[in-house]
């Protein structure tokens, strides 16, 4: 069993190493599930086989010592220097391969349940949500806000709140579900969403923007200021970046392909889409630097991971810690 455990740890190290180096894409939820099952098997084996067997061996040692002392006492020898306790402790001690498997099961199970059903940490990898979220922000995502879902397969089993306009949501990228994206909910099922000439309209009503005081948002990476505006989606007020001098061109009407593509109309000025049932239209707050539903389409309900709500750490800027809209 020690050899088998060593092989399993070697496979785990190889998998994690390749994942870290970018050789393949990992699925942390699936990995935690597998580790929970494997360590559970070791825990059960320890509880019902290995621990009782060690206890039997320790009792047999005690019985042998008692019998030996009785024989020596019958011969008139009452003083015996042998200390049984070290040998007994060695017999009862868990071997390393059980300590590093069965011993870790409660911890791994707790992390798996916490991450699957309550809160999951994420790291912001890009600037698409600036100024709300910055690169390097470590955020928490509420996994049950939009309903309880089974881990790994992400199937909803208990409904809860529906996504609202203005929510910051983490979801599985429709083109590659192994990748998690974070954007803001702009369009709900049935909405007509239009983004033309850098102006957002929902159901024919232009979303008003309020310009923030000059000089705007200062980006520490590019060492530049960008025009910053206050936008209100539903009940949520948040800040966005819109740079009139950096408007991204849209392709011809047939330049984009995705499910329900027929719901969208493209032109040089922008795009208009009717959001299908069970889907959502997502956009980044950094409107000129965000790959979102304008380019790759709608997010189906089954791809939802959870609602982002809190920055728990940014090692480059601890002042970032706190809730956000």
N, C-alpha and C positions, 0 to 999 in steps of 0.2 A: 504493500500500500504506500509505503514511503516513496518507492520508485515511481509509481503511478502519479502520486501527488506532485513530484518533481517535474514529471513530463507535462502535467496540466499547467503548472506555473510557467514552464518554458513556453508553452503555446500561448498563454495569456500575455507574457512579455513580448513575444514575437508579434502578436496582433496589435498590442498597444504601441509598440515601436513603429510598425508600419503605418498605423493611423496617425501618429505624431509627425512622421516624416512625410505624410501626404501620399503614401503609396496606394492607399485605398480609403474609402469612406467608412467611418464607423457608425454604429447605432448604439448609443449609450444605454438607452432603455432596454434594448434586447440584451446587451452585455450584462446589465444589472439583473435582469430576469434569469439569465443562464447561471450567473454566479449565485443567485439566491437558491436555485434548484440544486446546484452541485453542493453548495455548503449545507443545505438542508439534508441531503443524502448522507453527508459525513456526520452531521449532528445527530441524525437518527441512528446511524451505525454506532456512534460513540455512546449515545444514551442507552441503547438496548442490546449492544453486543460488546464493544470494547471496554467500556467502564465496568459492567458487571463481571467481565472476565478478569480484569485487573483486581477487582474486589475479591473475587474467589481466590485468586493467587495470593493476595495479602492475607486472607483468612487461613489459607492452607499453611502459609509461613508461620502465622501465629500459633496454629495448632501444633505444628512441628516443634516450635520452640517450647510450647507448654509441655508436650510429651517428653522432650529432651530434659527439661528442668525436673520433671517428675522422676525420670530415670536416675538423674544425678542425685536428687534428694534421697532416693531409695538407697543409694550407695553412701549416703552420709555427707554429700557435697551440697552445701547450701549457698555458697557464695559463687556467683557466675558473673564474669566481667562482660559478657557479650551484650551489646546494645542493639536491640532489634529495630528500633525506630528508623534509622537511615535506610535499611534494606526495605522496610515497609513503604517508606516514602518513595523510593525508586520504583517499586512495583506499581504504586498508585499514580505516578506521574504520567501526564499525557505526553505521547511522543510529539515531536515538532510538527509532523504532517497533520495531526489532529488539532493541535493548537492553532495552526494557520488555516484551518478549514472550518471545522466544527466550532472553534472558538470565535470565528468571525461572522458566523451565520446571523446572530441577532443584530449586529451592526449593519451588515449588508441588507438584511430584510427591512430594517427601519429606514435606511436611506432609500431603498426601492419604493416603499410605500409612501414616504414623505414626498419624494420626487414625482411619483406617478399620480397622486391624488390631491396633494395640497399645494406645494410650492416647488418651482424648479428654477435654478439659477441659469442665466444666460449672459454672454459677453457680447457687447455691441462691436461688430467687426468693421463697420463702414460708416460713412458720414451721411447716409440717406435720411436719417432722422434728426440731423442737426436743424435747429438749435435745441430741440427737446432732449435728445440723447446724443452724447458725444462718443467718439471712438474710445474704447477702453472702459466705458461704463459697465459695471457688473450689476445686472438687474435681477429682480425677482418677478416671476410670472405666476399668477394665480391659476392653478390647474382646474379648479372646480367652478369658477365663476360662470363659465358657459356650459356647465354640465359635467358630470362625472363620466370619464372615458376609461375604457380598459387600456392598460399599458401595452406597448408594442404595436398592437393593431389599431389603436386610437378610435375604437368604436364607442359611441356615446350610449350609455346604459341608463343614466338618470339625467333628464333635462334640467336646466336651471335658467339663468338669464340669457336672453338673446343679445348678440352684439348690437351696440348702438353707434350712431355716428359720433366720431370723435374718440372712440376707444383706441388705445394703442394695443395692437394684438400681435401675438406670435403665432405663426402658422407654418405648415409644411409647404415648401415651394411647389406649386402645381406641376412644374416641369421636372422636378427632381425631389420627391418627397423625403429623401434622406437629408435634405438641407432645410434648416429652419430660417425663416425670414421674419422681420419685424417691420410693420407699417401701421399707418393709421386707417381706421375704418372711415371711408368717405361715402360709399354707396351701399344701401341695403337692398334686399330683394325687391324688385319692382321699380326701383329708382331709375330716373334718367339722369345720368351723370355726364356733364360736358366740361372739358378743359380745353379752352381755345384762347389763343393769345395770352396765355399764362393766367387766365381768369377761370375760376371754378364756379360752375352753376349746378344746382341740384333741382330737378323737376322744374326747370325753367326759371328758378330764382337764383340770381347771382349771390354767391357767398360774400358778404362784405368784408373788406380788409381795412384795418387801421394801421397806418404807418407808425412804426416805433421811432422815437427820437434819434436823430443823427448822433454818431456816425453809423449806427447799425450794429450788427453782430461781428465781433472780431474773431477771426479764425486763426488760432495759434499755429496751425500747420502751414498755412499759406501766407501768414502774416498780413492778411488783408481784411478789410471791412466789407460786409455784404448787407444789402438792403434787408431789413427785418420788418415783418408785419405781424399784427395780431389777428387771428382768425377765430371764428366761432362756428363749430359744427355741433348741432344739437344744443346740449347744455354745456359743452366743453369749450372753454377758451384756451387757446394755445398759440404759440409763436411759430411762424414759418419763415423760410427764406425764399424770396423771389427776386431774381436779378433780371431786369428787362434787357440788359445787354448780353445775357447768356441764354436766351431762349433756345431750347433744343428743337431742331426740326423734326417733323413727323414724316414718315414715308408715305408712299402712295397707298391708296385704299386696300390694295392686295398685298402689302408688304408684311403683314403680321398674321400669324396663324396660331390659333388656340381654340379650345372648346367654346362654343357659342359665339364664335367670331362674327356670325351673321348679325349679332346684336349691336355691333359697333360700326361707326362710320368715321373714316379718317380723311383728313385734308391737310393742306400745308399749315393751316392755323392750329390744328389740334385734333381732338377726338371726342366723340359723343357715344355713349354706350347705355343700353338698357340692361340693368342687372337682372340676370335670370333668377328664378326661385332657387332657394337653397345656396346662393352664392353671394359674395361680397366684393365690392370694388375698393381696392387698397391703394393708398398713396403715401409717399414719404413726405416729411415736413420740409426737407431740402428739395423743393420742387424741381429745380433745374439739375439736380444731381441724384436722381432716384430712379432705379429700374423697378417699375411697379405695374399695377393693372393697366396702365396706359399702353404698355408694351407687351406684356405676356398674359393678360386676361384676368379672369375672375378667380376668386378663392372659394372652393366648395366648403360647405360646413364640415365635412368629414376631415378636412385638413387643419382645422383649428386646434391649436395647442393650448392657448390660454391668454389671459389679459395681463399685460405688463403694467406694473404700478409703482415700483420702488427701485431706486438705485441704492444698493447696499454697500458699494465700494467703487472707487476709482483711484487706483494707486498713484496716478499722476496728479490727482486733484481731489483730496478727501472732502473738500467742501461740496462736492457733487452729491454726497449722500443725502437721500431724502425722497419723498414722493414726487410724482410729476403728473401732468395732465397730457 
